[in-house]
Amino acid sequence: MSEAAANALAPRVEPVVEIVALTVRLRGGALDRFSLTLRPGEVRGLVGPNGAGKTTLLRALLGEVEFEGSIRLRLPAGGRIGYVPQRLEPDRTIAITVGEFLAAARQRWPVCLGVRPATRERIARVLAMVGLSGFEPRPFAELSGGELRRVLLAHALEPRPALLLLDEPTEGFDRAALARFEETIRALKAAGTCVLLVSHDLALVERLADGITELEGAEPAS
């Protein structure tokens, strides 16, 4: 059988993300008629200078900014979007532990009344995935920059997302944390998760991504 015939008989895989002529005008990063298609299990690297629109693209996918053009997301039933933001400044006046932070989104029972055993097990598993076993009692406000990013990554990874948006997720990682991160992304890819990875670490992007898209940005709104 020829390759063309084999391709014709192969099942058609619908894209998870289909962006057509996306235009956003913001001071922090603008996009002009940007298009991109991502399929299940695809890891796409996004690179470019500051202000090129990388974070803006992720925010558009999350519905946080107005845009022209179209974004179509085909998530499976029950599929979710995981997101690790570039910046998150925790409120140092709020006394909450890592375990309580992660539990708040994983049980209906208020965390002020305790964390349920099943939730504790889920949290322990996901913290182990990012190399932070035993961090449950650590005050959230006292985490280092690298530790905070790993907790946010843990939050984004469970339940496993259909689409994972990562904005400079490895800043502050040591060598061991970086190796664990790469292992996790490869496992997600094998499981069918679609990943958009924004990073200034070109070597990391080249190791992980199936393809790289370079953004140059557009003229921001006045």
N, C-alpha and C positions, 0 to 999 in steps of 0.2 A: 504494500500500500504506500502511495506517495505521501510525502509530508503534508501536502495541501489537502489530500483526502482525509488524512488522520486529523488534521486541525478542524476540518469541517464536521467530523463526527464527534469531536471532543465536546463535552458539555460547556456551554457558555457561562463564564464566571462573571456575575454582575459586579461592577465596582462598588466599593464601600463609600467612596467619596468621589463626587463628580462636580468640579468647579468649572464654570464657564464665564469668561469675560468679567471676572470679579474686579470691581473698582471701589476703592475706599480712599477717602481723603481725610487724613488726620495729621496733626502736627507731629505726633510721635512715630509715624510710619505710614506711608501711603502705598496703594496698589493701583495699577492701571491695566485693566483688561487681562487679568491673570487667570490662567486656566490650568487645571491639574486633575488627573484621574488616578485613584489609588484602588487597588484590588486587595482582597483578603490575603493576609500574610505578607503584604508588601511593606518594607521599611523605606521611607523616603527621607533623605536628608535635606534640610533647608539651610542654606548658607548665604552670607551677604553682609555688607557693612551695617553698622547701627543706623536705624532709621529706614532700612530698606523695605520694611513691611513684614518681617518674619512673625513677630508677636501679633501684629495686626491681623495677619492671616489666621492665626489660631483663635484670636478673639472673634473673628467673623464666623468661624466654624462653631464657636460656642454660642453665637447669637448675641454677643455683647456689643457689637457696633453695627451701625447702619451701613448698607452697601448697595451697589448696583451690580447687575449680573445675576448669576444663579449659583446656589449651592444645594446639591442634592445628596443627602445621606441615606444610604440603604443599610441600616443596622438590622441585624436579625431580631426576632421577637425577644424582648427582654435584654437586648444588647445595650451596652452603656458606653459612654465616653469617659475615659480617664484623662486627667489633666494635671501636669506639674507646672505651675507658673514660674516665670523667671524670678519674680520677687514676691516675698510674703513677709511682712514685718509683724511678728506676733505682738499682741498687746501684753506688755510685761506686767501689767497690773492684774491680769486674770490668772488665778491659780488653777491651772488644769494640767494634768499629767499627760504623757504621751498615750497611755492606755485609755484615758478618758476621752481624749481628742479622737482617737480612732473608734472608740465604742459609740460615740454620739451618732455616727452615721450607720451603725450596724445593729442597733437594737431600738425598739420602740420604747422600751423601759428607760426612763430618765436616768442618766449616769449619776446624778446626785443621789439616787437610791441604790446605786451599786451596779457593777458590771456582771452580766449573767455568765455562767460557766461556758456556755457554747460560744458566746462572744469572745471570752478570754482565749479560747482555743483558736478562733479565727485570727485574732490579733497576734497571738504568739507565732502562728504560721507565717503571716505576712511580714512581721518584723524579722523573722529568720531569713526570709527571702532577700532582705536588703542589708543583712549583716548587723542587725540591731537587737538581737535576742536579749531579753532581760531589761529592755528600756521602758517597759510599761510604767514604772513609778517615777521616771524622770520628769521633772517639771518642763512643760513644753516651752516656756519662756526662757529656759536656760540652755537650750540646745545650741550647739555651734552651727555655723552656716551649712556645713556639709551634712551634719546630723539632721538638721531641719529638712533639707532636700530629700534625704533618704526616708524620713517619716512621710513627707508628702508623696514620694514615690510609692511607698507602701500603701498609702491611702488610695492612690490611683490604680493600683494593681489588683485590688480585691473588692468585689468580685472581678474576675478577669474581664477587661474591657474589649469591646469589638473594635474600638478606635482609641488609640493612645496618643495624646498630644503632649510633647515634651519640650519645654522651653529652657534651654541651657541646664539640663537636669543634673549634670555631673560636676558643676562648679563646687570646689571645696572637697571633692572626693580624694581619698588617698588611693594608693595603687590597688589595695585589696578591694575597696568599695567599687572602684572602676571595673575591675575584673568581674565582680559579682553582677554589676549592672549589665555588662555586655552579655554575660551568660543568661541573665533574665530576659533581655530583649530577644536573643536568639530563640529562647524557649517560647516566648509569646508569638514570635513569627511562625514557628513550627505549628503552633496551635491555631493559627489563622488570624491573629490580631493584626490590624493595620496600624502602622506607627508613623507619625510625623515627628521627626527629630530636628529641633533647632539647636545648633551648636557652633561655637567658634573653633572647636577642636576638629579640624579637618581630618586628622588621622583617625579619630574616633568615628566620624561619619563615614569615611571610606571603608573602615572595617565592618560596619554594621549595615550600611544602606545598600539597597538594590539599585538605587539611582539617586543622583544629587541634583537639586534644583537651586540655581543661584538667583537670588532676588536683587534687583538693583533699585527698586523703589520707584516712586513717581513724585511729581511736585506736590507737596502738601498743601492743604487748604490754607488760604490766607486768613 
